[in-house]
Amino acid sequence: QVQLVESGGGSVQAGGSLRLSCAASRRTFSSYAMGWFRQAPGKEREFVAAVRWPAGSTYYTDSVKGRFTISRDNAKNTVYLQMNSLRPEDTAVYYCAQTPPYYSGSLYQRSNYDYWGQGTQVTVSS
């Protein structure tokens, strides 16, 4: 059973920064694409960012382009989401997710990920 454990959430003022981390228990971490999603109260869980295996292309939703950066450290089995210039509308629970091995399809849909973390809260105040 794969475990994904997020950390790094918290409360910040608008314009601030946070870095989220997601540590995976799966040994062959480099063979899996990783994604970050978020869910605000009363809203659907939405795609934020993703990175292909082993350290390939990155993808972002339009609202975070230029502010968020996804990266991965395969030696540490960890994926990161650096979030800068945070806005109140970024407030949500953030989840990391992992695809099946050697997955090469779209990374934007939740259904293409088979393991999820428990989520970490990010709150941005104005």
KABELFEN-V922291 format. One record per residue. N is the residue number from 0. RES is the residue in one small letter. OMEGA is omega in degrees with one decimal (NA if undefined). Layout:
# KABELFEN-V922291
((N;RES;OMEGA) (N;RES;OMEGA))
This chain:
# KABELFEN-V922291
((0;q;-179.7) (1;v;173.6) (2;q;174.0) (3;l;-175.6) (4;v;179.2) (5;e;173.3) (6;s;175.0) (7;g;178.1) (8;g;179.1) (9;g;-179.4) (10;s;178.5) (11;v;173.7) (12;q;177.6) (13;a;-177.2) (14;g;-179.4) (15;g;-176.3) (16;s;171.3) (17;l;172.3) (18;r;176.6) (19;l;176.2) (20;s;176.2) (21;c;-179.9) (22;a;-177.5) (23;a;-179.1) (24;s;-175.8) (25;r;-173.5) (26;r;-176.2) (27;t;-175.1) (28;f;-174.1) (29;s;-177.8) (30;s;-173.4) (31;y;169.8) (32;a;-178.3) (33;m;179.9) (34;g;171.5) (35;w;175.2) (36;f;175.5) (37;r;-179.9) (38;q;175.9) (39;a;-179.8) (40;p;177.6) (41;g;-178.1) (42;k;176.5) (43;e;173.1) (44;r;-174.7) (45;e;178.3) (46;f;176.1) (47;v;-175.8) (48;a;177.9) (49;a;177.3) (50;v;-178.4) (51;r;174.6) (52;w;-17.1) (53;p;176.0) (54;a;-169.6) (55;g;-173.2) (56;s;176.4) (57;t;-176.1) (58;y;-178.3) (59;y;168.9) (60;t;-171.5) (61;d;-173.3) (62;s;-179.0) (63;v;-179.7) (64;k;-178.7) (65;g;179.6) (66;r;-178.0) (67;f;176.2) (68;t;175.0) (69;i;177.9) (70;s;-179.8) (71;r;174.3) (72;d;-175.3) (73;n;179.1) (74;a;-179.4) (75;k;-177.7) (76;n;-173.1) (77;t;172.1) (78;v;-175.4) (79;y;170.6) (80;l;175.5) (81;q;-176.2) (82;m;179.0) (83;n;178.6) (84;s;-176.4) (85;l;-179.0) (86;r;177.3) (87;p;-179.9) (88;e;173.5) (89;d;-180.0) (90;t;-177.0) (91;a;165.7) (92;v;-178.0) (93;y;-178.7) (94;y;168.2) (95;c;-176.1) (96;a;-176.7) (97;q;178.7) (98;t;168.9) (99;p;-177.3) (100;p;175.7) (101;y;179.1) (102;y;-176.1) (103;s;-180.0) (104;g;-178.5) (105;s;179.7) (106;l;-173.8) (107;y;-175.7) (108;q;179.2) (109;r;-174.4) (110;s;-179.4) (111;n;178.2) (112;y;-177.3) (113;d;174.8) (114;y;-176.4) (115;w;172.2) (116;g;-175.6) (117;q;177.8) (118;g;175.7) (119;t;-174.7) (120;q;171.9) (121;v;-179.9) (122;t;-179.4) (123;v;-178.7) (124;s;-177.4) (125;s;NA))
